[in-house]
Amino acid sequence: MFKPLKGLFRRYSLRKNASSEPTGIHPLGSIRSVVALVDVEDTTFDECKNALNAFFRERGIKGDIFFFDFRRLTEGERLITSIKTTVLRKDLNWYGRPSDEKVQLMLQGEPDMLLSLIPSAGFPVEYVASCSRARFKVGREQLPGGVFDIVVSGTSDASQLDVFNWMVKILDTIE
């Protein structure tokens, strides 16, 4: 009973807030700003963050990195990323939509590219990717409606750092 109701609210939320801007493949030379989504649960997330920052710096791109951390932290554990740039389990509403504050922060300034390194595209990632007005979207797993312009999935045991390196190789070949 609860699952169909959750699905109904998810579809309504996407229909109401999804971007209608056309997207497509663009060369890196025309990209000025990027929003990257990183999974904190991946063991290489710190190296991935450093690789993303180096990628932005080398190409003169304004980059923002946002983290998705849905772990259940115990009493002694602490958050290892900034609370401002991290979407936590408590930031999701009952059907999985991130809070308006986090979504607005992620999508402010209308970035040219959305880069999702999160392997399992659950509803929070689907919502952010669908609502983003980015004109070029790259992800690890295609979402319903074909949200991503390029999908680089890699192998099942590939870390997000490996997938990011493959993405860079592909993006560098686009002219």
Buried (B, 14 or more C-beta within 10 A) or exposed (E): EEEEEBEEBBEEBBEEEBBEEEBEEBEBEEBEBBBBBBBBBBEBBBBBBEBBEEBBEEBEBEBBBBBBBBEEEEEEEEEEBEEEBBBBEEBBEEBBBBBEEBBEBBBEEEBBBBBBBBBEBEBBBBBBBBBBBBBBBBBBBEBEEEBBBBBBEBEEEBBBBBBBBBBBEEBEEBE
